[in-house]
Structures are given as C-alpha cells and as structure tokens.
Amino acid sequence: MTTKTSGHRARLFTQISYFALIILLALWATLIESNSPFPTGLKLALWLAPLLFALPGVLRGQLYTFAWLQFINMIYFCHAVWFWMSDGWEMWLASLEMLLVLGNFSAAIIAIRQAKAAPN
C-alpha cells in the first residue's frame, strides 16, 4: 500500500468518524435523552456547535483542520469518560462516543503524518 493510499484512507476515516460523532451526539440529545429539562434546541446547539466549527475544513479534507479538531475532540473525550462512569445504556453510548473520538484522533494523526512524509 502506498503512502498516498494510506493517507487517503486515513482522511476518509477521519471524516467518517467525525460525521458519526455528530450523528451520535444529535441522537443522544434529541431522542435518547428526551426527558431533560433543557430545550432540545439548546442541547443540540451546545453539544454540536464546537464540532460544526470544523465542518468546512473537514469536508475539504484539510490537514490543518484535522489537527486543531483534536483540541475540540478533548471536550467529547471528557464527556465520554464522565458518562462512562454511569450505569446502563449511557455507559454504552459513552463507549461508542469514546471509540469515535479515539478513532478520529488516530486517523487524523495518521493522515497528517502520511501527508508530511509524502514527497511533493
């Protein structure tokens, strides 16, 4: 497998895990945690706004965006760790969230390293 192919796959996996995280958080805020005292729109705005700042760069596959997206991912990593300590279905959702965050982190780092290692 060439460096270009593995770098392309890493970019693709970064994008897939990014969108899967958005979908998971949107479902968690609207359908799964529907008995919350907070309005659904407010929950969605607070949970998704940090991720949506990176949307244009993620769609274009920009490595710079992949790099600083990892700082934003730390919010969701901490959120996953917090809910991982709970019981029942929230622990499983937090496990999925943590897998998506760690997958996004790993794929982004691989994509950046492959792009830096590739000859111009």
VMD Tcl script that draws the C-alpha trace (Angstrom):
set ca {
  {0.00 0.00 0.00}
  {1.42 3.35 -0.97}
  {1.69 6.35 1.29}
  {-0.87 8.18 -0.83}
  {-3.42 5.36 -0.47}
  {-2.98 5.01 3.29}
  {-3.13 8.78 3.73}
  {-6.35 8.91 1.69}
  {-7.87 6.13 3.79}
  {-6.91 7.92 6.99}
  {-8.53 11.14 5.75}
  {-11.66 9.24 4.82}
  {-11.83 7.54 8.21}
  {-11.30 10.90 9.92}
  {-14.28 12.30 8.03}
  {-16.45 9.23 8.67}
  {-15.76 9.21 12.41}
  {-16.39 12.98 12.55}
  {-19.83 12.65 10.98}
  {-20.65 9.55 13.03}
  {-19.84 11.52 16.19}
  {-22.17 14.33 15.09}
  {-24.96 11.82 14.42}
  {-24.43 10.06 17.76}
  {-24.50 13.32 19.71}
  {-27.57 14.57 17.84}
  {-29.44 11.34 18.55}
  {-28.30 11.35 22.17}
  {-29.50 14.92 22.68}
  {-32.85 14.54 20.92}
  {-34.17 11.00 21.08}
  {-32.33 9.23 23.83}
  {-32.20 11.96 26.46}
  {-35.63 13.38 25.71}
  {-36.73 13.78 29.35}
  {-34.16 16.50 30.08}
  {-35.45 19.82 31.50}
  {-33.47 21.74 28.86}
  {-34.94 22.57 25.44}
  {-33.80 20.24 22.67}
  {-32.53 23.11 20.52}
  {-30.32 24.38 23.32}
  {-28.88 20.91 23.92}
  {-28.16 20.48 20.23}
  {-26.52 23.89 19.99}
  {-24.30 23.30 22.99}
  {-23.30 19.77 22.00}
  {-22.76 20.28 18.29}
  {-21.54 23.88 17.93}
  {-17.89 23.10 18.72}
  {-17.83 20.28 16.17}
  {-19.58 22.31 13.49}
  {-16.83 24.96 13.52}
  {-14.61 22.40 11.81}
  {-17.19 21.33 9.20}
  {-15.85 23.28 6.17}
  {-12.28 22.09 6.69}
  {-13.33 18.51 7.35}
  {-15.39 18.45 4.16}
  {-12.36 19.70 2.18}
  {-10.03 17.25 3.95}
  {-7.70 19.98 5.20}
  {-4.96 18.64 7.42}
  {-4.74 21.85 9.43}
  {-8.41 21.44 10.40}
  {-7.81 17.80 11.31}
  {-5.05 18.93 13.66}
  {-6.98 21.59 15.57}
  {-10.14 19.46 15.59}
  {-8.34 17.23 18.08}
  {-8.40 20.03 20.65}
  {-12.18 20.17 20.25}
  {-12.36 16.38 20.48}
  {-11.00 16.59 24.01}
  {-14.37 18.03 25.09}
  {-16.12 14.93 23.79}
  {-13.47 12.63 25.21}
  {-14.07 14.13 28.67}
  {-17.83 13.84 28.12}
  {-17.43 10.16 27.23}
  {-15.27 9.48 30.28}
  {-17.83 11.23 32.51}
  {-20.77 9.19 31.22}
  {-18.70 6.02 31.06}
  {-18.86 6.01 34.85}
  {-22.66 5.80 34.79}
  {-24.84 2.71 34.63}
  {-26.94 1.20 31.91}
  {-27.34 2.46 28.38}
  {-25.45 5.72 28.95}
  {-22.29 3.72 29.57}
  {-22.68 2.05 26.17}
  {-23.33 5.34 24.42}
  {-20.27 6.80 26.12}
  {-18.23 3.81 24.98}
  {-19.32 4.40 21.40}
  {-18.56 8.11 21.74}
  {-15.09 7.32 23.07}
  {-14.42 4.90 20.20}
  {-15.42 7.55 17.67}
  {-13.28 10.24 19.32}
  {-10.25 7.95 19.58}
  {-10.78 6.73 16.02}
  {-10.98 10.30 14.78}
  {-7.84 11.22 16.68}
  {-5.86 8.22 15.41}
  {-6.96 8.63 11.80}
  {-6.24 12.37 11.81}
  {-2.74 11.83 13.19}
  {-2.05 9.12 10.60}
  {-3.37 11.34 7.77}
  {-1.18 14.24 8.88}
  {1.93 12.06 9.24}
  {1.37 10.43 5.86}
  {0.93 13.82 4.18}
  {4.11 15.16 5.77}
  {6.06 12.05 4.77}
  {4.85 12.06 1.16}
  {7.20 13.61 -1.39}
  {5.93 16.80 -3.01}
}
mol new
graphics top color blue
foreach p $ca { graphics top sphere $p radius 0.5 }
foreach p [lrange $ca 0 end-1] q [lrange $ca 1 end] { graphics top cylinder $p $q radius 0.2 }
display resetview
